[in-house]
Amino acid sequence: MRRTHITGAAALLIAGGLTLAGCAGTEEAAVPSPTDTPAMTAESSPSPDPMTTAADESSEPEPSEPAAAPEGAYLDYTDGVIESTPGPKALFFHASWCPQCRALDEDLRAAGAPDGLTVFKVDYDGRTDLRQKYGVTLQTTVVFVDDAGDAVSSSVLYDDPSVDSLIAAIP
């Protein structure tokens, strides 16, 4: 009988220990400690860092200035693009609510920019800084600029918003 009592006490100790280990293992076991990581061997490789993104792994550096636009293109204006684009350039001050602006925009999209001329579509309402710089007071104004961004000439194409009138206005 004494042997049964010791076996029962041992069984209680084991059951209690397992219960405590089970309770402690629910959340703490989910967080590995530095000693839980397996040792590196010659055959194993490090697992990828979960904080590394695909953008971090890219070998291409981020551009520090805008990419040069091709000559003879119709593009949205971005800061710095005038200086980085070779050849003749024009700023087309476009307002989405203006029917003449939409007509010239559609014609430029359909026919393309005149050969060798890069036309930048400028948001008339959003770029008041550029309107002030170039003295633009009416949408459909086209300002021809040099490589430094200085105005060479300008023309309002409100009465004839077409690529033909844009070509006629080229200085």
C-alpha positions in Angstrom: 0.0 0.0 0.0 2.8 2.3 0.6 4.0 1.8 -2.9 0.6 2.9 -4.3 0.6 6.0 -2.2 4.1 7.0 -3.6 3.0 6.3 -7.1 -0.1 8.4 -6.6 1.9 11.3 -5.3 4.3 11.0 -8.2 1.4 10.9 -10.6 0.0 14.1 -9.0 3.3 15.9 -9.3 3.7 14.9 -12.9 0.1 15.9 -13.8 0.5 19.2 -12.0 3.8 19.9 -13.8 2.2 19.1 -17.2 -0.8 21.3 -16.4 1.5 24.2 -15.5 3.7 23.6 -18.6 0.6 23.6 -20.8 -0.7 26.9 -19.4 2.7 28.6 -19.7 3.2 27.4 -23.2 0.1 29.1 -24.8 1.6 32.5 -25.5 5.2 32.3 -24.4 5.9 29.5 -26.7 4.7 31.6 -29.6 7.6 34.1 -29.1 10.9 32.3 -29.7 13.8 33.3 -27.6 17.3 33.7 -29.1 18.2 30.3 -27.7 15.3 28.7 -29.6 16.8 29.4 -33.1 18.5 26.5 -34.7 22.3 26.7 -35.3 23.5 27.5 -38.8 25.2 24.7 -40.6 27.1 24.7 -43.9 24.0 23.2 -45.6 21.4 25.7 -44.2 20.9 29.2 -45.3 19.5 32.2 -43.4 15.8 32.7 -43.7 14.7 36.0 -45.3 14.2 38.9 -43.0 10.5 39.4 -42.6 11.0 43.2 -42.4 12.7 43.3 -45.8 10.3 44.3 -48.7 10.7 43.7 -52.4 11.5 47.4 -52.8 14.4 47.1 -50.3 15.9 44.3 -52.3 15.8 46.3 -55.6 19.3 47.0 -56.9 18.1 50.2 -58.7 18.7 53.4 -56.9 15.8 55.9 -56.6 16.0 58.6 -59.2 17.0 61.9 -57.7 15.7 64.0 -60.7 12.9 63.4 -63.2 13.6 61.2 -66.2 13.9 63.1 -69.4 10.9 63.1 -71.6 11.2 62.0 -75.2 11.0 64.8 -77.9 7.7 65.0 -79.6 5.6 63.7 -76.7 2.5 64.8 -74.8 2.9 64.4 -71.1 1.7 65.6 -67.7 3.9 68.3 -66.2 6.0 67.4 -63.2 8.5 69.7 -61.4 12.0 69.6 -62.9 10.9 68.0 -66.2 11.6 71.1 -68.3 15.2 71.2 -67.4 15.7 67.5 -68.0 13.9 67.4 -71.4 15.9 68.1 -74.6 14.5 70.0 -77.6 11.6 72.5 -77.9 9.0 72.4 -75.1 5.6 73.9 -74.5 3.4 74.1 -71.4 -0.3 73.7 -72.2 -2.4 75.2 -69.3 -5.4 72.8 -69.2 -8.6 72.9 -67.1 -10.7 69.8 -66.9 -13.9 72.0 -66.8 -13.0 73.9 -70.0 -14.5 72.5 -73.3 -11.7 74.1 -75.4 -9.0 72.5 -73.2 -10.7 69.1 -73.5 -10.8 69.6 -77.3 -7.1 70.4 -77.6 -6.3 67.6 -75.1 -8.3 65.1 -77.3 -6.6 66.3 -80.5 -3.1 66.0 -78.9 -3.9 62.5 -77.7 -5.3 61.5 -81.1 -2.7 63.2 -83.4 0.2 63.3 -81.0 2.4 66.2 -80.3 4.0 68.0 -83.3 7.3 66.4 -84.4 10.1 67.3 -82.1 7.9 69.4 -79.7 7.3 68.1 -76.2 4.0 69.4 -74.8 3.5 69.3 -71.0 -0.1 69.4 -69.8 -0.2 71.7 -66.8 -3.2 71.8 -64.4 -4.6 75.3 -64.8 -6.4 75.3 -61.4 -3.7 73.5 -59.4 -0.5 75.1 -60.6 -1.1 78.8 -59.8 2.6 79.2 -59.2 3.3 78.4 -62.9 0.4 80.6 -64.0 1.9 83.5 -62.1 5.4 82.8 -63.3 4.4 82.8 -67.0 1.6 85.4 -66.7 -1.2 83.0 -67.8 -4.7 84.3 -67.2 -6.7 82.1 -69.5 -6.9 78.3 -69.9 -5.8 76.9 -73.3 -2.7 79.1 -73.1 0.4 77.5 -74.5 3.8 78.8 -73.3 6.9 77.9 -75.2 9.9 77.6 -72.9 13.7 77.2 -73.3 15.9 74.6 -71.6 16.0 76.7 -68.4 12.3 77.1 -68.3 12.2 80.7 -69.3 9.3 81.8 -71.5 10.1 82.2 -75.2 6.6 83.0 -76.4 3.0 82.2 -75.6 -0.3 81.9 -77.4 -3.9 81.4 -76.4 -5.5 78.7 -78.4 -9.0 79.3 -77.0 -10.6 80.1 -80.4 -9.0 77.2 -82.3 -8.0 74.5 -79.8 -6.2 72.2 -82.3 -2.8 70.7 -83.0 -2.8 72.8 -86.2 -3.1 76.0 -84.2 -0.4 74.8 -81.8 1.9 74.2 -84.8 1.2 77.7 -86.1 2.1 79.2 -82.7 5.5 77.5 -82.5 8.2 80.3 -82.5 
